[in-house]
Amino acid sequence: MKNRVTLRPFVYIYPSMHTISVFMLIMLLPQLIMLLLTKSYGSIGIIISAVLASLAAEFLTSFVKKNFTFSWIISIIQGILVGFLLPATYEPLAVFFITIFTFIICKYSFGGVAESWINVVSITVAVCYFLGMSEFPSAIISLGNLQSKNASLSLIQDGTIPMNPKDDAITSFLNSTIFKSVGVRIPNGYVTLFWDTGSIIPAFRFNFITLVSSIILFSFEMIDFLIPAIFITVYGLLIYFVPAFFFGVDILYGDIFLAMLTSGVLFSALFILQWFGTVPSAIPGKVLYGIGAGIMCYLIVGYGMSSAGFVFMILIMNMFALGIEVIERHKVKKNIQKCLLPRVRFLREGE
């Protein structure tokens, strides 16, 4: 085997931003295909509008700054994410103008993809929420639903969450085959929550595909596992235990399925929670960020059925991450002054 000399002597320990963005785009394709298969043309139109606006904002910003580093893949991903977090009833033309103006302002104010400390997707959806609040579905969960052992099933039974027509057949098949061998029987409704909740917001719908995508991205180390794992754990524990103290629910009756599968928590935790440049870089900071995100998600998103709570949680955590970064930089500077500078002086004296 001949030795080959290249101009690339370095080996990356972690995947590059380009590689990660390609993987993310591939993982979003099944969700787009499901929208086509379910004839969700309203959501598709909104996603197309958001993608075109994101590409236009990136091109205009690069043209004006005369810095033609046109990251079209990341722009497409950001546009898709905006479209997935908006209800299908939103006006596509309004989405285009809101997205392009918000993206341009954010790019000029906060910098590019990895330079910006604020999540541009979240702030765009937040602007859309304030300008078209009536388009977002209201989160109505009664005390009776929260006091039931399976709040999600109660919402399915009363028609708040529409049941998938094939739910009964799939549930019967699973109970008679897979779950029968372990002595477990799942009730009707869980297939709907995992496969397609029927929400008018696409990010809330295909939870099973999101779970599969997360396994692939984590397995190939495209996304850091630490922050999402801590976030899901903290948020799940709060959902599981806290209702017992505030709503008179028996302990361990908090419905994790309702919280995780009806507010886009899984989708947002995978694609938005740790967007480039918006999270701490050190492990202690990531741990604090994950814990803070779990607590904040519980306070804002609550027990589920929240139409835009996650994006506001992200914006708050972006500011929290700034504080963590200041502490991290101070600690690094202190370590340099304490450890590195004395060694430099010692080497100079040795010379």
N, C-alpha and C positions, 0 to 999 in steps of 0.2 A: 504494500500500500504506500503510495507516494505521499510525502508531506506537502501540504498545500499552504502557501503563505497568502494571507488575506490582509485587507486594510481594517479588519474588525478584530482586534486582539482581545476585546472584552467579552465576558459572558455575564448576562444579566441573571441576578439571583431571583428577581421577581419579573413577571410578564410586563411588557411595556404597555403604555396607555393605549396604543393602537391595537395591540392584541386583545386587551381587555374589552375595548369598545367593539371589536369585531365579534367576540363571543357574546357580548350583551345583545348586539343586534340580532345575532342568530337565535338567541333565546327568546327574543320578542316576536320572531316570525310565527311560531305556533299560535300565539295569542291573536295575531293578525289574521291567520288562516281561520281560526275559530270564529272571528267576527264575520268573515266572508261566508262560512258555512251556515252560520245562524242568521244570515241576511241582515246583519246590523249595519245597514247602510248609513244611518245617521252618524254613528260613531266613526265609521270609516271616513266619511266626509270631513268630520272635525279633525281627525288625525292627519289627513292630507293637508288641510288648511294650516295646522300647526307646524307640520314638517316644512312646507313651503315658506312659512314665515320665519322659521328658525334658520333655514338655508339662506334666505334673503338677508336676514340680520347679520349673519356671519360674513356674507360676501360684502355687504355695504360697510361693515366695520373694518374689514381687512382693506377694502379699497380706500377708505378715507384715511386710515392710519398708514397706508402704503406698506403694509406688512402682510403679504399674501401667503400666510400660513393657514390655508383654508381647510379646516378640519371638518370635512363634510360628513364623516361617519358619526362623530359626536353630535353634530348639529341634527342629523336625522334622528338619533336616539333621543335627544332632548325634545324634539318635536313630537315624536311618538309618545313619550312619557306625558307630555302636556295633554295630548289628545286622549290618552287612556284615563286621565284623572278628571276629565270633564264629562258632564252628562250628555247623552245623545241628543237631547232637546236643545242644546245650545246652538246659537246661530254661527255657522262656519265662517261667515265673513267677519263677524265680530271677533271670533277666535283668531283669525289671521292678523287683524290690526292690533289687537291687544298683545298678541305674542310678539310681533315684530317690534313694536315700540318698547315693550318691557325688556326684551332681549337686548336691544340696542342701548337702552339706558343702563342696564346692568353691566354690559360689556365695557361701556365707557366709565362707569362709576367704580366697578369692582375688579375689572380685568378679565382675562381670558378664562379658559376652562379650569386649569389647575391653579390659577392665581386667585380666582374669586372665592371669598370666604362664605358667600351666601349662595344658596341653591336657587338657581335661576328658574328651574322648573316649578319649584314650590311657590316662589313669589309670583310667577305668572298665573298659576292656578288660583292663588289668593286674590289677585286683582280681578280675575274672571268671576270669582265668588262674590266679591263686593259689588261688581257692576251688574251681575245677573243672579242675585241670590235666590230669586224665585225659581230658577231652573234647577237648582240643586234639591234633591229629595230631602225632606225633613226627617230627623231621627226621632221616632216616637216609640218609646219603650215604657210600658206601664209598670207600675209597682207589682202588679199581679204576675207579669211576665218574669220580672227579676226574682220574685219569690218562688217561682217554679224551679224544679230541679233541672229541666232542660228548656231554658228560655228560647233557644233557637227553634226547637221543635214546636213550641207554643206559637211562635210567630209564623211558622210554616202552616200550622193547622188553622190559624185564624185568617190566613191569606195575605198577611203582611209581606211575607217572602213567598213568591209564587213557586209552587213545586214543579219540578221538571216532569213532563208527561211519562218519561221512562223510569222515573224513580222507583216505582213499585216493582217493576220487573227486574231491575238491576239489584235492588235490595233483596228480593226473594232469592235470586240466583246466588248472591254472596252468602246469604244466611244458610242456604241449603248445600253449599259446597265448601267454601273457605272457612267461614266462621263456625260451621257445624262441628268440625273436627276439634275445635278448642272450646266448645261449649259456650259460645258467645252468639248473641243475636242482636243485630243493630236495628233500630226502628227506622221507619220511612222518614226521609228528609235529609239524612246526612249525605246521601249521594248528590242531592241538589246543591248543598252547601259546598261540596268539594268540586263538583264538575262545572256547574253553571248556576249561579244564584239568580240570574235574570235581571240583575241591576242595570239601570240605565247608565251607570258609570263602568266602563269596561274593566278598569283595574280591580273591581270588586268581584268579577265574575268567575274566572277560570282558575280557581285556587289549586286544583290538582296539577295543572300545567306549571303554575308558579312553583310548586313544591319540587317537581321534577327538574325545572330549570335551576333552582337553588342547589340541588344535589350536584348537578353537572358543573355549575360555576365553582362551587366549593371544592369539588373533587379535583378539578384542574387548577385550583388555587388562583382563579381569576379574580376572586373577591375574598377579602379577609373575613374569616369566620367569626372572629372574636366579638366585634360590635353587634352584629345581628343576633348571635347566640345569647349574649348578656341581655340585650334588649328584650328578646322574646321571653327569656326566663323571668326577668323582673316584671314585665307586663303581665305575663301569665300568672305569676304568683299573686300579684295584686288583684287580678280578676278572680282568682280562685278563693282567696281568703277574705278580702276586705268587705264584700257584700254582707257577710255574716254580722258585721258590726254596725252597718248603717241601714240595712233594709230588713232586718229580722230574718234573714235567710239562714238555714242550717249551714254550718261550716262545711266547706268543700263543695258548695252548691253553685259557686260562680261558674257561669257558662263560658269556658274558654273558646269553644267552637264559635259562639256568637261573636265574641270579641275579635278573634283572629280572621274570620272568614266573611265578615259583612262590611268591613270598613277599609278594605284594601291594605290591611296591615302587612300581610305576607308579601304582596306585590311591592309595596313601598319600602319595606325593610330590605328587599333584595336589590331594587334598582335605584332607590333614592336616598336611603338613610345615610350611606357613606359615599356620597358623590365626590369626585375628585376635588381635593383641596378644601373640603368643608369639615373634615374630622381631624382630631389630634393625631400626631405621628408616633408618639411613644406609647408603650403598652399601658402604663398607669393612666394616661390620659384617655386612651380608648376604653378602658374599664369604667372610668368615671362618666364618659360620654354615653356608653351603653346603659349604665344604671340610670343616669339622668333622663335619657330618652324613654326608658321604660316607665319611670315615674310620671314624666310629662305626658306620655301617651295615655296613661290611665286618667290623668286629670283632664285632658282635653278630649280625647276620643271616647273615653269612658268604656261602657260595656258593649259597644258595637253600634252599628247602624248610623255612624257618623259619616256625612257625605264629604266633608273637607277638613276634618279635624287633624288628620295626619300632616297635611302641608303646613299648617300653622305650628304644629309641634316641631317640624323640621326647622322652620325659621327661628323659633326660640332656641333650639339646640345649636343652630349656627352661631348665635351670639354667645351661647355658653361655651362653645368650642374656642371662640376667640379668647375668653378668659383662661381656659386651660392652656392655650398656646402661649400666652404671656407667662404663665407659671413655668411651663416647660422651658422657654427660652431663658428665664431667670435662673432656673436650676442648672441648665447647661453652662451658662456664663459663670455661675458660681463654681461649678466643677472645674472649669478651665482655669479660673483664677487659683483654685485650691490645689489642683493636681498637676495640670499641664505646664503652667508657667514656672513653677519651681524646678521642674525637670529641664525645661529649656535653659534656665539660668545655670543649672548644674552642668549641662553640656557645654555652655559657653565658657564657664570657669575651667572646665577640663581642657578646652582648646588652648 
